[in-house]
Amino acid sequence: MKKLVLYAMAAFPTLAATTAHADDVAADIRMSPASLAYVYGYASCVFDERGGPAEERIENCREFGEAISEGSRDLLADWHRREVLKRQREMERAFGRLEAEALLAEKQNKRIPQQIIRLLGCYAETITAQENFARGVSIDFDLAEGTCRNAIFGIDGYKTEAAALLHRRLRVGTRYINVVGAIIPEIEFRYGLMDLKRLPDASNTVEG
């Protein structure tokens, strides 16, 4: 995950210092494809139960989120020359919704499998490592999907039903090309990134 931060070193105000509340979790998360790797990277931090209770994880992940926000400016400027501030606010709003969703997951006793935490981190690092992504030319989600699917599920397969459900939800098998004047379609996740209502209770998601 350090690679993601290294790909993000520009300048932008820190994340809003508001405290996330589980009851405020948004129904939808919407973003530009150029922001998806950063959102996945932050999600891999706030949903990782190895970091302790949700509130503690969120507090500890804030510095990482700030580094992502700071570093995204130049790249988002390449993708959205006239909408940089709008897209950065959109990404920061997504970070806040991820925090709220992490609190809600804990409240509802829903667990995000470690395979998915690793998958999110792999997506983030693989996408940001693409030269064309860094240049604002294109994003090859299909290439990242193949790399990460093989790395995470290639030998053991899915260890839980939740991992299978979330992999299907999170994968983006397409390629976006940044053409001047073209409208880049947004990516949307209904009912939060993880769609918690579809996940089984944590007692049924023990990984073997």
C-alpha positions in Angstrom: 0.0 0.0 0.0 3.0 2.3 0.4 3.1 2.5 -3.4 -0.3 4.1 -3.5 1.0 6.9 -1.3 4.1 7.3 -3.3 1.9 7.9 -6.4 0.2 10.6 -4.5 2.3 13.6 -3.6 0.8 16.9 -4.7 -1.1 19.3 -2.5 -4.8 19.5 -1.3 -6.5 20.3 1.9 -6.9 17.5 4.4 -10.0 15.4 4.7 -12.9 17.0 6.5 -12.4 16.5 10.2 -16.0 15.5 10.8 -16.6 12.3 12.8 -18.3 9.5 10.8 -21.5 8.1 12.2 -22.9 4.7 11.3 -26.4 6.1 11.0 -25.2 8.5 8.3 -24.0 5.9 5.9 -24.9 6.9 2.3 -27.0 4.8 0.0 -24.7 5.3 -2.9 -21.0 6.0 -3.6 -20.3 7.6 -7.0 -17.0 8.7 -8.4 -14.9 9.1 -11.5 -13.0 6.0 -12.7 -9.8 8.0 -12.1 -10.7 8.1 -8.3 -11.5 4.4 -8.0 -8.0 3.1 -7.2 -7.7 5.7 -4.4 -11.1 4.8 -3.0 -10.2 1.1 -3.0 -6.9 1.9 -1.3 -8.7 3.8 1.5 -11.3 1.1 1.8 -8.6 -1.5 2.3 -7.5 0.5 5.4 -10.8 1.4 7.1 -12.4 -2.1 6.6 -9.4 -4.1 7.8 -10.4 -5.5 11.2 -6.7 -6.2 12.0 -6.5 -2.5 12.8 -8.8 -2.8 15.8 -12.4 -1.4 16.3 -13.9 0.7 13.6 -13.4 4.0 15.3 -9.8 3.2 16.0 -9.2 2.1 12.4 -10.8 5.3 11.0 -8.6 7.5 13.2 -5.5 5.6 12.2 -6.4 5.6 8.5 -7.0 9.4 8.3 -3.3 10.2 7.6 -3.3 7.7 4.8 -6.5 9.2 3.4 -5.0 12.7 3.6 -1.9 11.6 1.7 -4.2 10.1 -1.0 -6.1 13.3 -1.3 -3.0 15.4 -1.5 -1.5 13.2 -4.1 -4.5 12.9 -6.3 -4.6 16.5 -7.5 -2.2 16.3 -10.4 -3.7 13.1 -11.7 -7.3 14.3 -11.4 -6.2 17.4 -13.2 -5.1 15.3 -16.1 -8.4 13.4 -16.2 -10.7 16.3 -15.4 -9.1 19.6 -16.2 -12.2 21.7 -15.5 -13.5 19.7 -12.6 -10.5 19.1 -10.4 -12.0 20.5 -7.2 -15.3 18.9 -7.8 -13.7 15.5 -8.3 -11.5 15.9 -5.2 -14.5 16.8 -3.1 -16.3 13.8 -4.6 -13.5 11.5 -3.6 -13.3 12.9 -0.1 -17.0 12.5 0.3 -16.5 8.8 -0.7 -13.9 8.5 2.0 -16.3 9.8 4.6 -19.0 7.4 3.4 -16.5 4.5 3.6 -15.8 5.5 7.2 -19.5 5.5 8.0 -20.0 2.2 6.3 -17.1 0.7 8.4 -18.9 1.8 11.6 -22.2 0.3 10.3 -20.5 -3.0 9.4 -19.3 -3.3 13.0 -22.7 -2.3 14.4 -24.4 -4.9 12.2 -21.7 -7.6 12.9 -20.7 -7.8 9.3 -17.1 -8.7 8.4 -15.2 -7.9 5.3 -13.0 -11.0 4.5 -9.3 -10.6 4.5 -9.2 -11.9 0.9 -11.3 -8.8 0.0 -9.0 -6.4 2.0 -6.1 -7.8 0.0 -8.0 -7.6 -3.2 -8.7 -3.9 -2.6 -5.1 -3.2 -1.9 -4.0 -5.1 -5.0 -6.4 -3.2 -7.2 -5.2 0.1 -5.8 -1.5 -0.7 -6.3 -1.9 -2.3 -9.6 -3.9 0.5 -11.1 -1.8 3.3 -9.8 1.3 1.5 -11.1 0.1 1.7 -14.7 2.1 4.2 -16.6 -0.9 5.3 -18.7 -2.9 5.9 -15.5 -0.2 8.1 -14.0 -0.1 10.1 -17.3 -3.8 10.5 -17.4 -4.1 8.5 -20.7 -6.1 5.4 -19.8 -7.1 3.0 -17.0 -6.9 -0.7 -17.7 -9.2 -2.2 -15.0 -9.3 -5.5 -16.9 -5.5 -5.9 -16.6 -5.7 -5.1 -12.9 -8.5 -7.6 -12.5 -6.5 -10.4 -14.0 -3.5 -9.7 -12.0 -5.3 -9.4 -8.7 -7.7 -12.3 -9.2 -4.8 -14.6 -9.8 -2.9 -13.3 -6.9 -5.7 -13.5 -4.3 -8.0 -16.3 -5.6 -5.7 -18.2 -8.0 -4.7 -21.1 -5.6 -7.3 -21.3 -2.8 -10.3 -19.9 -4.5 -12.9 -18.1 -2.4 -12.6 -18.9 1.3 -16.1 -17.5 2.1 -19.3 -16.8 0.4 -18.8 -13.1 1.3 -15.6 -13.1 -0.6 -17.3 -14.4 -3.7 -20.1 -11.9 -3.4 -17.8 -8.9 -2.9 -15.4 -9.9 -5.6 -18.3 -9.9 -8.1 -19.4 -6.5 -6.8 -16.0 -4.8 -6.8 -14.4 -5.9 -10.0 -14.5 -3.5 -13.0 -13.6 -5.4 -16.2 -13.2 -2.6 -18.7 -10.7 0.0 -20.0 -11.3 3.8 -19.9 -9.5 6.0 -22.3 -9.1 9.7 -21.6 -10.2 11.5 -24.8 -10.3 15.3 -24.9 -13.9 16.5 -24.8 -15.3 13.0 -24.1 -17.6 12.4 -21.1 -16.1 9.7 -18.9 -19.0 7.7 -17.3 -19.0 7.6 -13.5 -18.8 4.4 -11.4 -21.5 4.0 -8.9 -22.0 1.6 -5.9 -25.5 1.4 -4.7 -26.0 1.0 -0.9 -22.4 1.7 -0.1 -19.2 0.0 -1.4 -19.9 -3.3 0.3 -23.7 -3.5 0.2 -23.8 -4.7 3.7 -27.4 -5.9 3.7 -26.4 -8.7 1.3 -23.5 -9.9 3.4 -23.9 -12.8 5.9 -23.4 -12.3 9.6 -19.8 -12.3 10.8 -20.3 -15.7 12.5 -20.8 -17.2 9.0 -17.8 -15.6 7.4 -14.9 -17.3 9.2 -12.1 -17.9 6.7 -10.5 -21.3 6.6 
